[in-house]
Amino acid sequence: MTFAKLPTIAVEKPWGVVGLPEPFTSSSPERIGEIWFDPPADCPLLAKYLFTSERLSIQVHPDDAEARARGEPSGKEECWYILEAEPGAKLGIGTVRALGAAELRAAALSGSIEELIEWHPVEPGMFFHVPPGTVHAIGGGISLVEIQQKSDVTYRLYDYGRPRELHLEDGAAVARAVPMSASLRRTVSPDQSIRLIAGARLSVAYIAGNDLGPIASENGPLLIVPLKGSVDVDGVSVGAGECLWGARAASIAAGGDARFLVAGQGGA
């Protein structure tokens, strides 16, 4: 399996934006909320950009075992790297205190979940890990890169009155509604390569230039998402706004100004 660029898909969302930031372009008068990099069947991961003008729903994803018990192929672990954030922009991750399933469900029905979710101010360069079971929401005024397990299973708990389906029974059952651990958030130094996640289902690193140390031990297929500059992987060049997927690379070369995310399936 050689490295290849993945095709892009623009996805309309009610909370998206009209007019995409560089390096993307769009002539659509509709709100575009996501740019997906369409993965092949053998890729267990999905990378996408999100652009928000409003808050997304408050939601939760199951882990693999919980998803399979409900007839889904896998759960969903994800992470976010913040590209841009308007003043006052926030992410909701975790709850201000521990909530049981019944209390979480009642809060979703009454709307008080808006006050119970833990809202975190964000700025460019911040990174957040969102394990399965985490109650979360993305606020308005944010552009980010999301890398996740390739799963579309989402249990929506609250959607600010939008006429979309909620999934309160499953959502409350799989949620671990507790305050966010400080270990799930960090600010990434732009000039330092670092391993961000080393998990059983998801492995993610931030790479600056040619400092490939954090991915030296990777021995499986990789997803590569350039944030700045260009990266050459086994003769295939890719830049910001693009994404590569392929087998373990024989060579990765990047300019000194290149910054990119590298993701694998971890130890699964």
Residue pairs with C-beta under 8 A, 6 or more apart in sequence:
1 42
1 221
1 246
1 247
2 234
2 236
2 246
2 247
3 224
3 233
3 234
3 236
3 244
3 245
3 246
3 247
3 249
4 236
4 244
4 245
4 246
5 236
5 238
5 242
5 243
5 244
6 37
6 38
6 39
6 40
6 47
6 242
6 243
6 244
6 245
7 37
7 38
8 35
8 36
8 37
8 38
8 241
8 242
9 35
9 36
9 37
9 38
10 26
10 28
10 32
10 34
10 35
11 32
11 33
11 34
11 35
11 36
12 28
12 30
12 31
12 32
12 33
13 31
13 32
13 33
13 34
14 31
14 33
14 54
14 162
15 31
15 33
15 52
15 53
15 54
15 55
15 56
15 140
16 30
16 31
16 32
16 33
16 34
16 51
16 52
16 53
17 31
17 32
17 33
17 51
17 52
17 53
18 28
18 29
18 30
18 31
18 32
19 26
20 26
20 32
20 35
20 51
21 51
21 84
21 143
22 241
23 239
23 240
23 241
24 35
24 49
24 241
26 32
31 53
32 51
33 50
33 51
33 52
34 48
34 49
34 50
34 51
35 48
35 49
35 51
35 241
36 46
36 47
36 48
37 46
37 47
37 48
37 225
37 242
37 243
37 245
39 45
39 46
39 150
39 223
39 245
40 245
42 221
43 150
43 221
43 223
43 245
44 74
44 149
44 150
44 265
44 268
45 147
45 148
45 149
45 150
45 202
45 223
45 263
45 264
45 265
46 147
46 148
46 149
46 150
47 145
47 146
47 147
47 148
47 223
47 225
47 243
47 261
47 263
48 145
48 146
49 83
49 143
49 144
49 145
49 146
50 138
50 142
50 143
50 144
50 145
50 146
51 142
51 143
52 138
52 139
52 140
52 141
52 142
52 143
53 140
53 141
54 140
54 160
55 92
55 137
55 138
55 139
55 140
55 160
56 137
56 138
56 139
57 137
57 156
57 157
57 158
57 159
57 160
57 162
57 164
58 92
58 108
58 113
58 114
58 117
58 135
58 136
58 137
58 156
58 157
58 158
58 159
59 135
59 136
59 137
59 154
59 155
59 156
59 157
59 171
60 133
60 134
60 135
60 136
60 154
60 155
60 157
60 171
60 174
60 175
61 75
61 76
61 77
61 78
61 130
61 132
61 133
61 134
61 151
61 153
61 154
61 155
61 174
62 70
62 72
62 75
62 76
62 132
62 133
62 153
62 155
62 170
62 174
63 75
63 77
63 131
63 132
63 133
63 174
64 74
64 75
64 132
64 201
65 75
66 75
66 132
66 173
66 174
67 73
67 74
67 75
67 76
67 151
67 153
68 74
70 153
70 170
72 151
72 153
73 151
74 149
74 150
74 151
74 153
75 132
75 149
75 151
75 153
75 201
76 132
76 148
76 149
76 151
76 153
76 154
77 130
77 131
77 132
77 148
77 149
77 199
77 201
77 202
78 130
78 146
78 147
78 148
78 149
78 202
79 127
79 128
79 129
79 130
79 146
79 147
79 148
79 196
79 197
79 202
79 204
80 91
80 127
80 128
80 130
80 138
80 144
80 145
80 146
81 126
81 127
81 144
81 145
81 147
81 188
81 206
81 227
81 261
82 122
82 123
82 124
82 125
82 126
82 127
82 128
82 142
82 143
82 144
83 124
83 143
83 144
83 145
83 227
84 124
84 142
84 143
85 122
85 123
85 124
85 141
85 142
85 143
86 140
86 141
86 142
87 141
88 121
88 141
89 121
89 122
89 139
89 140
89 141
89 142
90 119
90 120
90 121
90 122
90 139
91 119
91 120
91 122
91 128
91 136
91 137
91 138
91 139
91 142
92 117
92 118
92 119
92 120
92 135
92 136
92 137
92 138
92 139
93 117
93 118
93 120
93 128
93 130
93 134
93 135
93 136
93 180
93 184
93 185
94 117
94 118
94 134
94 135
94 136
94 177
94 178
94 179
94 180
94 181
95 104
95 116
95 117
95 118
95 135
95 177
95 178
95 179
96 115
96 116
96 117
96 118
96 179
97 116
97 178
97 179
98 177
98 178
98 179
99 107
99 116
99 175
99 177
99 178
100 177
101 172
101 173
101 175
102 172
104 113
104 135
104 157
104 171
104 172
104 175
104 177
105 168
105 169
105 171
105 172
107 113
107 116
108 157
108 158
108 166
108 168
108 171
108 172
109 168
111 158
113 157
113 158
114 158
114 160
117 135
117 136
117 137
118 179
118 180
119 139
120 128
120 180
120 185
122 139
122 142
123 187
125 187
125 188
125 189
125 190
126 185
126 186
126 187
126 188
127 185
127 186
127 187
127 188
127 196
127 206
128 184
128 185
129 183
129 184
129 185
129 196
129 197
130 136
130 184
131 184
132 174
133 174
133 175
133 176
134 176
134 180
134 184
135 157
135 175
135 176
135 177
138 144
145 225
145 227
145 261
147 202
147 204
147 223
147 225
147 261
147 263
148 202
149 201
149 202
154 167
155 167
155 170
155 171
155 174
155 175
156 164
156 165
156 166
156 167
156 171
157 166
157 167
157 168
157 171
157 172
157 175
158 166
159 166
186 196
188 194
188 196
188 206
190 208
190 259
191 208
191 209
192 208
192 211
193 205
193 206
193 207
193 208
193 209
193 211
193 212
193 213
193 214
194 205
194 206
194 214
195 203
195 204
195 205
195 214
196 204
196 205
196 206
197 203
197 204
197 266
198 266
199 266
199 267
200 266
200 267
200 268
201 265
201 266
201 268
202 263
202 265
202 266
203 218
203 263
203 264
203 265
203 266
203 267
204 261
204 262
204 263
205 214
205 215
205 261
205 262
205 263
206 214
206 259
206 260
206 261
207 214
207 215
207 254
207 258
207 259
207 260
207 261
207 262
208 258
208 259
209 254
209 255
209 256
209 257
209 258
209 259
210 253
210 254
210 256
212 252
214 262
215 222
215 262
218 248
218 262
218 264
219 248
220 247
220 248
220 264
220 265
221 245
221 246
221 247
221 248
221 264
221 265
222 244
222 245
222 246
222 247
222 248
222 249
222 262
222 263
222 264
223 243
223 244
223 245
223 262
223 263
223 264
224 231
224 233
224 238
224 243
224 244
224 245
224 252
224 260
224 261
224 262
224 263
225 243
225 260
225 261
225 262
225 263
226 238
226 239
226 240
226 241
226 242
226 258
226 259
226 260
227 240
227 259
227 260
227 261
228 240
228 257
228 258
228 259
228 260
229 239
229 240
229 254
229 255
229 257
229 258
229 259
229 260
230 237
230 238
230 239
230 254
230 255
230 258
231 237
231 238
231 239
231 244
231 252
231 253
231 254
231 258
231 260
232 238
232 251
232 252
232 253
232 254
233 244
233 246
233 249
233 251
233 252
234 246
234 249
234 250
234 251
236 244
236 246
238 244
254 260
